[in-house]
Amino acid sequence: MAKDITVTIDKKKLDSLIRKAPKETALAIKAMAFDGERDVKQSFGTSPSAAGSPPGVDTGALRASIRTEKLSTYSYQIVVGVDYGAYLEFGTSKMEARPYMSPMAIRLQKAVDTYFKNFLD
């Protein structure tokens, strides 16, 4: 049931930024990843949560399992470390979704230009 949610950056623009300002580009990407992790963790509400809203905190295991991992200088991933995270994100036949990762990915996607502008100016 695992599904990936990806924030896409135009590779041509990214390659150009890496050539022009490699350190600043790496910092912008790192900032986006860690801000995304923080955003997800802060989106959790109280339990029980309403369908369509981020999950509520019960034991805190889901929220505590979310972490950012560096894959390379210009690549990070935000990982959910509990098996039931996908069930909450996408729902099941018996439960409606409580999306928490996809809203964060959408917010990051909209903010890509701002991140790079802040680090490159």
C-alpha positions in Angstrom: 0.0 0.0 0.0 3.0 2.3 0.3 2.8 5.3 -2.1 5.3 8.0 -2.7 4.6 11.7 -2.7 7.1 13.7 -4.6 7.9 17.4 -4.9 9.2 18.0 -8.4 11.7 20.7 -9.3 12.4 21.6 -13.0 15.7 19.7 -13.4 17.0 22.3 -16.0 16.5 25.1 -13.5 18.0 23.1 -10.7 21.1 22.2 -12.7 21.5 25.8 -13.6 21.3 26.9 -9.9 23.8 24.2 -8.9 26.3 25.5 -11.5 25.8 29.1 -10.4 25.5 28.7 -6.6 26.1 25.1 -5.4 26.3 25.8 -1.7 23.2 28.1 -1.7 21.2 25.6 -3.7 22.1 22.8 -1.3 21.0 24.9 1.6 17.7 25.8 0.0 16.9 22.1 -0.7 17.9 21.2 2.9 15.8 24.0 4.3 12.8 22.8 2.3 13.1 19.3 3.5 13.4 20.2 7.2 10.6 22.8 6.9 8.4 20.1 5.4 9.1 17.8 8.3 8.3 20.5 10.8 5.2 21.5 8.8 3.9 17.9 8.9 4.5 17.5 12.6 2.8 20.8 13.4 -0.3 19.9 11.3 -1.4 17.1 13.6 -4.4 17.8 15.7 -6.2 16.1 18.5 -7.5 12.6 18.4 -9.9 11.6 17.0 -9.5 13.6 13.8 -12.1 14.3 11.2 -11.9 12.7 7.8 -9.9 14.8 5.4 -8.0 16.5 8.3 -4.5 15.5 9.4 -4.4 12.7 12.0 -4.9 13.5 15.6 -2.2 12.7 18.1 -3.0 9.7 20.3 0.3 8.0 21.3 2.5 10.3 19.3 4.3 7.4 17.5 3.4 8.5 14.0 4.5 12.1 14.5 7.7 10.9 16.3 8.5 8.6 13.4 8.6 11.3 10.8 12.1 12.3 9.9 14.2 13.9 7.1 16.9 11.8 5.5 19.7 13.1 3.3 20.1 11.1 0.1 22.7 13.3 -1.6 23.8 16.9 -1.5 20.7 17.9 -3.5 18.2 15.3 -2.5 16.3 14.7 0.8 13.3 12.6 1.7 10.8 12.9 4.5 10.1 9.5 5.8 7.3 8.1 7.9 8.6 5.3 10.1 5.4 3.5 11.0 3.5 1.0 8.9 0.1 2.6 9.4 1.1 6.0 8.2 0.0 5.1 4.6 -3.4 4.0 5.9 -3.9 7.4 7.5 -2.6 9.3 4.5 -4.7 7.4 1.9 -7.5 5.8 3.9 -8.8 2.3 3.8 -12.0 0.5 2.9 -13.1 1.2 6.5 -11.7 4.6 7.1 -11.5 7.9 5.2 -8.1 9.4 4.6 -6.4 11.8 7.1 -3.8 13.3 4.7 -0.8 14.9 6.3 2.1 14.3 3.9 0.4 15.3 0.6 -0.8 18.8 1.9 2.8 19.5 3.0 4.1 18.4 -0.4 1.7 20.7 -2.1 2.7 23.6 0.2 6.4 23.0 -0.5 5.7 22.8 -4.3 4.1 26.2 -4.2 7.0 27.6 -2.2 10.0 26.3 -4.3 10.7 29.7 -6.0 10.6 31.5 -2.6 13.1 29.1 -1.1 15.6 29.5 -3.9 15.1 33.3 -4.0 15.7 33.6 -0.3 19.0 31.6 -0.4 20.3 33.0 -3.7 19.6 36.7 -3.1 
